Amino acid sequence: MAYSPDNFKRAMSQFASGVTVVTTRHGETPIGITASSFTSLSLEPPLVLVSLNKRLFTHNVIAESGYFAVNVLSARQLDLGMRFAGMKPEIKDRFDGLNVTTAATGAPLLPDSLAWVDCTVWAMYDGGDHTIFVGEVKDLAVSDFDIPLLYHNRLWRRSEALEVPTVPIEVSLVEVGLRDGIQREEKFIPTETKLEFVHGLVEAGLKEIQVTSFVNPRIVPQLADADALCASLPKFDDVTYSALVLNMKGLERAAAAGIRKVDMGVPASETLALKNANTSIEEGMQEMSAMVQKAREYGMQVRAGVQVAFGCAFEGRIETAKVVSLSRRFLAMGIDELSLADSAGLGNPQLIRKTVQEILPMAGSVPVVLHLHDTRGQGLANLLSALKSGVTAFDTSFGGLGGCPFIQTAKGNVATEDTAYMLHEMSIQTGVDIPKVAALSRRMEALLGKELPAKMHKLVTD
């Protein structure tokens, strides 16, 4: 035995609550699956157990091969845990690209694990739909880095230890100032000026810009130039232009204008659904399904989701179960991204956290984007709550511009420069040049003749 009893005790005591990947081989093919039920049974002889569903292929392979290894993942291996849990379906070979080594039994060992335990099957016990595999430890290794990856209450998360932040190292900001930001402004901004702001935002590092909405120009006159604006957009290989569409006519206009990514959604409120698109929620969902299919025919990317997901100005509280149900239906349509919008600015950090924890596991590999308003001064607090719960993409608006035309009290999106500043101070990268965004916000203030609600454009200069 190449390890000491003390190391075995250390491995079991420190990492028993962490996420593990159980590995073995089927012939020459490495096999692995994320498992959460792993613990020690005995010190002499050193025994551990794992419990696997009988329907799993890995279960049958271990039963035949007679050996397995347990790899305990660190807080930095979230993607690896999700990969072996089958939550990244785009990855066909779970071992692809990994620097895998081989244990004495022949089991594959994952790189950079907190610990691994190499075992032969000592006993098997019937546990109904599961089999409890008892493994006799043949070899093990323990690292000095002891921050485990945790899975609790259907939420993947990192440890809460201060030395390993519970936030990602990079976040994507989608700039919506030229759509949601200005749509309620009475002073019409000329198309040429809007194009100048597009150039400025690209220079400031924004990689996705929602430039307009294809809606009835009588209802939203500020966006009456949607077709002309899109026809003149500058071309950049690494920049995506998107537009909001409310119905099939808007989708067709967006396609004709050359837009390659559309954003669509349905409110979780019957009152707002009627005000917004003159439909019921169910009618809206049926139209969304047809629109997603049509967008696919046009070769467009589709972002779709639930509006007023965290509260409605007309109906008040929105049940999380309704948001989950609508989100599940959107995901079944085969969308590229799922969005959750706090359109009325009624969300709070706890509600955001609870809702996100329900949605993320269900969304799997489909990115979830949050659209937050700062109507009641909780925008950045809500963003931080979502960030710590696993969301890595957010809509923001330079200067804090914004507001839904159908919800008069819903003023102000979270500001791009304020969000980027907070994230950069937390060592989270956004690629956004804050001084350049701040300069655009000051220019918009002068253009509109009023003070914008953002903070950092008043403090940051070139």
ABEGO torsion letter per residue (X at the ends): XABBAAAAAAAAAAAAABBBBBBBBBEABBBBBBBABBBBABAOBBBBBBBBBAABAAAAAAAAAGBBBBBBBBAAAAAAAAAAAGABAABABAABGBBBBBBAAGBBBBBGBABBBBBBBABBBBAEABBBBBBBBABBBBBABABBBBBBGGBBBBBABAABBABBABBBBBBAAABAAAAABABBBBAAAAAAAAAAAAAAGBABBBABBBBBAAABAAAAAAAAAAAABBBBAABBBBBBBABAAAAAAAAAAGBABBBBBBBABAAAAAAAAGBBAAAAAAAAAAAAAAAAAAGBBBBBEBBGAAEBAAAEBBBAAAAAAAAAAAAAAGBABBBBBBAAGABBAAAAAAAAAAAAAAAEABBBBBBBBAAAGAAAAAAAAAAAAGBABBBBBBGGBEEBAABAABBEBBBAAAAAAAAAAAGBBAGBBAAAAAAAAAAAAAAAGBBBABAAAAABBX
